Amino acid sequence: RPFRGSRRLHASSLNQVTDILMAQELWQEKHTGAGIKVAIFDTGLRADHPHFKNVAEITNWTSEQTTDDGLGHGTFVAGLIAASDTGSGCECPGFAPDSELHVFRVFTSQRVSYTSWFLDAFNYAIKREVDVLNLSIGGPDFMDRPFVEKVWEMSANNIIIVSAIGNDGPLYGTLNNPADQLDVIGVGGIDFQDKIASFSSRGMTTWELPSGYGRVKPDIVTYGQSVQGSRIYGGCRALSGTSVASPVVAGAVALLASSVPVEERRTLVNPASMKQILIAGAKPLVGPNIFEQGPGRLDLLHSYKELAQYKPHTSFWPDTLDLTKCPYMWPYCTQPLYHSAMPVVVNVTILNGVAVTGEITSEPVFRVGHHGQIGKNIDHLDIAFQYSKTLWPWSGYLAISITVPEQYADWEGDVEGVVALEVTSYPDSSQTKDDEPVPHKETIELPLKVRVVRRPPRHMRVLWDQFHNLRYPAGYLPRDALDVKDEFFDWNGDHMHTNFKDLYTHLREWGYYVETLGGPLTCFDASNYGTLMLVDSEDEYYPAEIAKLHEDVTRHGLNLVVVADWYNTEVMKKNKFFDENSRQWWLPLTGGANLPALNDLLSPMGIYFGTRVYDGEFDINGRHGSYSSGTALIGFPTGGVIVMSTLTDQSGQILKGKSLKSRVPILGIHTPSYDDPLPSLVSTNTSDSYPSTNNETDTDITEEERVTRSLEQPGKVVVFGDSNCLDNAHQKTDCYWLMQDIMQIVSKGENIAKVFPSAEVLLEPFVPSEGSLPVRPEEYELPRFSHVASRPLVCPAYTMAHYNWSGDPALIARPWVLPTAPPSSPVLGRGTGRSRPTHVDSTISAEYTHVYFLVYFIFGCGAVFFLIVLALRSRRTDRVDNTLSPTHPRRATAV
């Protein structure tokens, strides 16, 4: 299986789906897809295949000189749409047997494709004026602008695009592009018991992270498991996948479109109207949430009835926001709103079935519905909006940010009202019967219901830092588990509602209230929260964030939980690969986590992670968890508590082929003081041994005393070296029990010795040995993709609570800059075991100046020669690249 960065075919695994969805009912009324042009972008089709009677053309857009299907994927997809049982003996007919097929071969027999092939084929599809286009392909690269914009262009040309959402389920945050686009009908898969297929990808979209919240997808689900379709040379076979579900919907769309009289099709049938009809006709499934099933299962007959009475209009999707309705409205329904919480954001799609272009011509408002039928306590919410002023093509978005005013901090109850706005659409003459169409104005309403409760106690509130989590496709952010060979990228968002969904569920079950921070660490009031969580962070930190967090922990009682991952520049180099499409070497921007940045953040407290990568199973109190490419602590202060484990040095395996085991500290707990001196950064001890410890801790106290004391004293800092046992993406053995224990300590003041009997108290600090600190690469590319580097420190007003840190203005205004070098080697302090770092003078002695000059001169000449050779080679490479793509190069793709 290829890396996820590619556009790839969605693999498919005897049921006749046309019978189950009752397509015969429409066939009996003489609706068979006639007059509808359907484009299939896939692996080709044999021109003499017996199942197809109306193939207009088969075109090849690959580097191979054939239009035949050598894999069977394209044949199967085409069969579900248009296979005919008339005279062919076909036992697996498609939905629209009389539709006109336009087959585009865009994948080779090796399952390889390029963006440039798709772009050329898309242009030809526009020229041929196809009506429906099926894409049983996808990938996570929603930032492939030429591809994304060409999809918009096709939609603007009234082509209804149906696409598979992907086979990366049951993990959340795994939607593939282009199915995740507003204008595309994204299709998920179910089995014949109306259960969501385990392989079917789940929402939310991740375009909007970190400051916003994803949109709802899929747009529809249908049968995609063990479905019967055409073989390469005739006959039928069963396959599974969203590749199967997508052509089921595409065939249904072609069949439905053919039921509209020819003279009315241009007015009634378009990408938005067809999505509205499918949503209105869908049958909701019992059990799955909205990010699994969207509006529900495709109901062909119900959608047919909806189409028969359809009038062009504008609508919302979802069309109702009842945030109290569980489990359908997960995760919104799992946690009520309360004062001082980070805003709850709901991202709604606006579908404009009237015209390809429209605009929102009135500010959205939250009010009582017309005639007062919906309205209750509407003044108990503060609601802000962000929206696309222009709706194009056929769609836009409305993001709703919800908070509770201070005067209702102690109020409990439900709030009901409607969000209303006016849309003005601009149909062209081809979409109406009028020679001079006039703008169409319409007010649409979205019912909204939320539950408000009293503000929870501080120690039960958890804040999740989303702002510092980066993911592909912003850049090459590598996977967190290095032993996963079929996965190059970290692309699921690292959000509590995507790949950390189960951790969120556990925290809620344990009684904690979990909120998401979509801005810098200076943008929240620490007095509201018991614990801040930084998990798998890849970004840098502003100087003001470092200062403010240290103040929050030491002076305001905020607890800090940091969960890291691997970082090793040499291992990063081992994970580079040559991309045939862009003809460039791809090198990771950072490790699984950005340890140099985390060390900057934690250094005021004397805490440091190291560069060695560890793997294996850890055991704490007889309970186990997987440690998959994690790090270990190499610096921790006096009085801190550490937990050790014996693990394999995975970096040694990767770099030197040596598999050695070491006993290393993987978990640390410390209560820092604001007045503690800064620790020395480098130890004189170069061995792998650690300072002497004991396991004595405070005696037991009552739970009430523990909670009170935890709020009056400085907060605790807990660090752990690997996130994979908490991450659903590549989890082997989970460690939610460990997080529960950690939360008992930080939020409820539980005795450490009672929770971790094997923990050891440091009698003196241990600090990094020479050369053991993680360093940033010499050619550091991450700032190009960072939310922090080269950007001013700003709290996004739309998504943040009204709070700004009132620290040193000069510090707040100071931008992040790349550190020039790691600190040199100070001498370990005595007495307290801590001292401020001392820097060795780096001035070059005058007697060696001529030597350095000669070295630099020789190096400079060599560099010039290298650049000349590279330029000559680039001229040849450019000619090759231009044959692949006139714009943005595309990574090679495969099944």
QUIDAPE-V497858 format. One record per helix or strand of 2 or more residues. SS is the DSSP state (H for helix, E for strand). FROM is the first residue (numbers start at 1). TO is the last residue. If there is no record, write none. Layout:
# QUIDAPE-V497858
SS | FROM | TO
SS | FROM | TO
This chain:
# QUIDAPE-V497858
E | 8 | 9
H | 17 | 20
H | 24 | 27
E | 37 | 42
E | 55 | 60
H | 73 | 82
E | 100 | 105
H | 115 | 127
E | 132 | 135
E | 137 | 139
H | 145 | 156
E | 160 | 164
E | 185 | 190
E | 220 | 223
E | 227 | 230
E | 236 | 239
H | 242 | 258
H | 262 | 268
H | 271 | 281
H | 290 | 293
H | 300 | 308
E | 314 | 317
E | 320 | 322
H | 332 | 334
E | 344 | 352
E | 358 | 360
E | 365 | 367
H | 370 | 372
H | 378 | 380
E | 382 | 387
E | 390 | 391
E | 395 | 403
H | 406 | 408
E | 413 | 425
H | 429 | 431
E | 440 | 452
H | 458 | 460
E | 461 | 465
H | 501 | 509
E | 513 | 517
H | 521 | 523
H | 526 | 528
E | 531 | 535
H | 543 | 555
E | 559 | 563
H | 569 | 574
E | 577 | 579
E | 584 | 586
H | 595 | 605
E | 608 | 610
E | 614 | 620
E | 623 | 630
E | 633 | 636
E | 641 | 649
H | 650 | 656
E | 661 | 670
E | 693 | 694
H | 703 | 712
E | 717 | 720
H | 736 | 748
H | 752 | 755
E | 760 | 762
H | 782 | 784
H | 809 | 813
H | 846 | 884
